[in-house]
């Protein structure tokens, strides 16, 4: 199996051996024959956005019905007659009565039904990561390396044909912030990702070229999204706050008819 290793800048490999911080991108799909790995300098402004979504749940009617089920007569409902009246009307709504009746009574008496809204957890957010790199070649060899890096990212963002009516998933990327050969515990830990966006800007600072036609600068922007919604256990062990550094074995859905 051929492992293609691409680096920028060209002396990054020597620096890595001395413990230089860098970022690596590795294709982890067994179907990709070249198993490309790309090592780049760490860009400015590393941003990690973790999120959680919550929604409001109105428990008032549910609690009112529970209260009704515990009482023998409507006169004992709630703390006063207004409670008893609105609770009774809310219960009637459950059996098809119009909510307008409840609202009308509330307006007449100057009272409103307490929805008893509670906050309910829904899910954590999928995490996205964006990286921008500017590569300025100093030689023909640099230009060729930059061209290869650009095309590997673009090539493996796309799905491939699986048949007349199916597509094979694009490969996953394993992204690591490293200090030398070890993952950097001070920077984000990411699970495997799909490349969801790729932008390239050639000669962003001016329209000039080398003799071989290569641009004098190439800027690329990469957008990745993790392949699954994480839980706490995916990031941290139960007994500590250091990252687990454990990633699930690679698994991609296969088109119908393939094993």
C-alpha positions in Angstrom: 0.0 0.0 0.0 1.4 3.4 -1.0 1.3 6.1 1.6 1.5 9.6 0.0 2.8 12.2 2.5 2.5 15.8 1.5 3.9 18.7 3.5 3.9 22.5 3.4 6.1 24.3 4.0 8.8 22.1 2.6 11.0 22.1 5.7 8.0 21.1 8.0 9.1 17.5 8.1 12.5 18.5 9.7 10.7 20.7 12.2 8.3 17.9 13.2 11.2 15.7 14.2 12.2 18.4 16.6 8.7 18.7 18.1 7.3 21.5 16.0 3.5 22.0 16.3 1.6 21.2 13.1 -1.8 19.9 11.9 -2.3 16.6 10.0 -5.1 15.5 7.7 -5.3 11.8 6.9 -7.6 9.9 4.7 -8.9 6.9 6.7 -11.0 5.1 4.1 -9.7 1.7 3.2 -11.1 2.1 -0.3 -8.6 5.0 -1.0 -5.5 3.2 -2.3 -3.0 6.0 -1.7 -3.8 6.7 2.0 -2.8 10.3 1.6 -1.6 12.2 4.7 -1.1 15.9 4.6 1.0 17.9 7.1 0.5 21.7 7.3 1.4 24.5 9.6 -1.2 25.4 12.2 -3.3 28.4 10.9 -4.3 31.4 12.9 -7.6 31.7 14.8 -8.5 28.1 15.6 -12.1 28.1 16.6 -14.2 25.3 18.2 -17.9 25.8 18.7 -19.6 23.3 21.0 -23.4 23.7 21.4 -26.5 22.2 22.9 -30.1 22.9 22.1 -33.0 23.1 24.6 -36.7 23.5 24.1 -39.5 24.7 26.3 -42.1 22.1 27.5 -45.4 23.3 29.0 -46.2 21.0 31.9 -49.1 23.0 33.3 -51.9 20.9 31.6 -50.1 17.6 32.5 -49.7 18.6 36.1 -53.4 19.8 36.2 -54.6 16.4 34.9 -52.4 14.7 37.5 -54.0 16.9 40.1 -57.5 16.0 38.9 -56.7 12.3 39.1 -55.8 12.7 42.8 -59.0 14.6 43.7 -62.4 13.3 44.4 -64.3 16.4 43.4 -63.7 19.5 41.5 -64.2 21.7 44.6 -60.9 20.5 46.0 -58.9 21.3 42.9 -56.1 23.8 43.1 -55.5 26.4 45.8 -58.7 28.5 45.0 -61.8 28.5 42.9 -59.9 30.2 40.0 -57.5 27.3 39.9 -60.4 24.8 40.0 -62.1 26.6 37.1 -59.2 26.8 34.8 -57.9 23.3 35.6 -61.4 22.0 34.7 -61.5 23.9 31.5 -57.9 22.7 30.5 -59.0 19.1 31.3 -62.0 19.6 29.0 -59.7 20.8 26.2 -58.2 17.3 26.3 -61.5 15.9 25.4 -62.3 18.2 22.5 -63.5 21.4 24.2 -62.4 24.7 22.6 -59.5 26.6 24.1 -61.4 29.8 23.3 -63.6 29.0 26.3 -60.6 28.9 28.6 -59.3 32.1 27.2 -62.7 33.8 27.5 -63.0 32.8 31.2 -59.5 34.0 31.8 -60.2 37.4 30.3 -63.4 37.8 32.3 -61.7 37.0 35.6 -58.3 38.5 34.8 -56.4 35.3 35.3 -54.3 33.2 33.0 -53.4 29.5 33.1 -49.8 29.0 34.3 -48.1 26.9 31.6 -45.4 25.8 34.0 -42.8 25.8 31.2 -39.7 23.7 31.9 -36.5 23.6 29.8 -36.0 20.2 28.2 -32.7 19.1 26.7 -32.9 18.1 23.0 -29.4 17.4 21.7 -25.9 18.6 21.3 -24.9 20.3 18.1 -22.9 18.8 15.3 -19.4 20.3 15.3 -17.9 22.1 12.4 -14.3 23.2 11.9 -12.9 25.7 9.4 -9.2 26.1 8.5 -7.5 28.7 6.2 -4.1 28.3 4.7 -2.0 30.6 2.5 0.8 28.8 0.6 3.4 30.9 -1.2 5.8 28.7 -3.3 9.5 29.5 -3.4 10.5 27.0 -6.0 9.0 24.8 -8.8 9.0 21.9 -6.3 6.9 24.0 -3.9 4.4 24.8 -6.6 4.1 21.1 -7.5 3.6 20.2 -3.8 0.9 22.9 -3.3 -0.9 21.7 -6.5 -1.0 18.2 -5.1 -2.3 19.3 -1.7 -5.0 21.4 -3.4 -6.1 18.6 -5.6 -6.1 15.9 -2.9 -8.5 17.9 -0.8 -10.8 18.7 -3.7 -10.7 15.2 -5.1 -11.7 13.5 -1.9 -14.5 15.9 -1.0 -16.5 14.4 -3.8 -18.5 11.2 -3.8 -17.7 8.6 -6.4 -20.0 6.5 -8.6 -21.2 3.3 -7.0 -23.5 2.3 -9.9 -26.0 3.8 -12.2 -28.2 5.0 -9.4 -25.9 5.0 -6.4 -23.0 7.1 -5.0 -20.2 5.9 -2.7 -19.6 8.2 0.3 -16.5 10.4 0.1 -13.8 9.2 2.5 -13.5 10.5 6.1 -10.6 12.6 7.3 -8.8 12.2 10.5 -7.5 15.6 11.7 -5.0 16.0 14.5 -3.1 18.9 16.1 0.3 17.6 16.9 3.4 18.4 18.8 6.0 16.4 17.0 4.5 12.9 16.7 2.0 13.3 19.6 -1.4 15.0 19.7 -1.4 18.4 21.2 -3.5 18.3 24.4 -3.9 22.1 24.4 -5.7 22.2 21.1 -9.1 20.7 20.0 -9.6 16.9 19.7 -11.7 16.0 16.7 -13.4 12.8 15.7 -13.3 11.8 12.1 -14.8 14.3 9.7 -16.2 14.7 6.2 -14.8 17.6 4.1 -17.9 19.7 3.5 -16.5 22.7 1.8 -13.4 23.6 -0.1 -12.4 27.0 -1.5 -9.2 27.9 -3.4 -8.0 31.3 -4.3 -5.1 31.6 -6.8 -3.0 34.8 -6.8 -5.2 36.6 -4.2 -2.5 39.3 -3.8 -1.9 39.9 -7.5 -2.0 38.3 -10.9 1.5 37.0 -11.4 2.9 33.6 -12.4 6.1 31.6 -12.5 7.5 30.6 -15.9 5.8 27.2 -15.7 2.4 28.8 -15.2 2.1 28.2 -11.5 0.5 31.0 -9.4 2.7 32.9 -6.9 0.2 32.2 -4.1 -2.6 29.8 -3.3 -5.0 30.2 -0.5 -7.3 27.4 0.6 -10.2 27.2 3.0 -11.4 23.9 4.4 -14.7 23.2 6.1 -15.1 19.9 8.0 -18.1 18.4 9.9 -17.8 15.5 12.3 -19.5 12.4 11.1 -21.5 11.8 14.3 -23.2 13.7 17.1 -20.9 13.4 20.1 -21.6 12.5 23.7 -19.5 13.4 26.7 -17.9 9.9 26.6 -16.7 10.5 23.0 -14.6 13.3 24.3 -13.7 12.6 27.9 -13.3 9.6 30.2 -15.5 9.4 33.3 -12.6 9.9 35.6 -10.9 13.0 34.1 -11.0 16.0 31.8 -8.2 15.1 29.4 -9.4 14.0 26.0 -9.9 10.3 25.4 -7.9 10.4 22.1 -10.0 7.4 21.1 -11.6 7.4 17.6 -13.9 4.7 16.4 -12.7 2.4 13.7 -13.5 3.6 10.2 -16.8 2.5 8.8 -18.6 3.9 5.8 -22.0 3.0 4.4 -21.7 1.0 1.2 -24.0 1.4 -1.9 -26.6 -1.3 -2.3 -25.2 -4.5 -3.6 -21.7 -3.9 -2.2 -20.1 -5.7 0.7 
